[in-house]
Amino acid sequence: MRIVIAGGHGKIALLLAETLAAAGHSVWSLIRNPDHADDVAAAGARPVVLDLERTDLPALVDALAGADAVVFAAGAGAGSGAARKYTVDKGGSVLLADAAEQAGVRRFVQISTMGAGQPPAPGTDEVWAAYIAAKTQAEDDLRARDLDWTILRPGRLLDSEPTGLVTLSQYPIGRDTIARADVAAVLAALLSAPNTVRTTLALVAGDTPLADAVSAIGS
């Protein structure tokens, strides 16, 4: 497969690129900062400098030409204000989905977050509330499209070693943690798992081998 990752310099995106490249896939990673190209190349992906906040739709369609799947892994990141949650976490996903439709790329996997789809608790920090709202709106936009989408909502992310054991569910599960490397491995499995199309999945650490967890969706 040829897979395009938006937000290609993120921690999960780099791990995903490495996993996919090791499996023989062709990976193109969209990055905003050209200084990040070496890191992306070291992970086995082809860096493509393209800023989702500044590009236009035709340029993004060109970047997706010939792809079999896209992964939205972009995010405004820590330290950004509320406004960028909407321009990146929501706006970037919407633009990528627009481009996928025009480029004829049906498979679309979106990284969201645990807590999306529900209003933030009263008293929540303004930036965190904007992040949850932006992710929720990005999910809603994707669900309305005629794409083979999957939305993944991981729990609190850790830089710990992967275990290969997860809890992956279409139903609400307790908020817990998950290693970024395990998130990347699940994303790689989802890309070629037709049983997960048009599902919204929560992911935390668990006791089920991840291949089994992915194959059990919809059964």
Sequence and secondary structure as in RCSB ss.txt:
>XXXX:A:sequence
MRIVIAGGHGKIALLLAETLAAAGHSVWSLIRNPDHADDVAAAGARPVVLDLERTDLPALVDALAGADAVVFAAG
AGAGSGAARKYTVDKGGSVLLADAAEQAGVRRFVQISTMGAGQPPAPGTDEVWAAYIAAKTQAEDDLRARDLDWT
ILRPGRLLDSEPTGLVTLSQYPIGRDTIARADVAAVLAALLSAPNTVRTTLALVAGDTPLADAVSAIGS
>XXXX:A:secstr
 EEEEESTTSHHHHHHHHHHHHTT EEEEEES GGGHHHHHHTT EEEE  TTT  HHHHHHHHTT SEEEE   
  TT  HHHIIIIIIHHHHHHHHHHHHHT  EEEEE  TTTTS   TT  HHHHHHHHHHHHHHHHHHTSSSEEE
EEEE EEE S   SEEEEESS     EEEHHHHHHHHHHHHT GGGTTEEEEEEE SEEHHHHHHTTT 
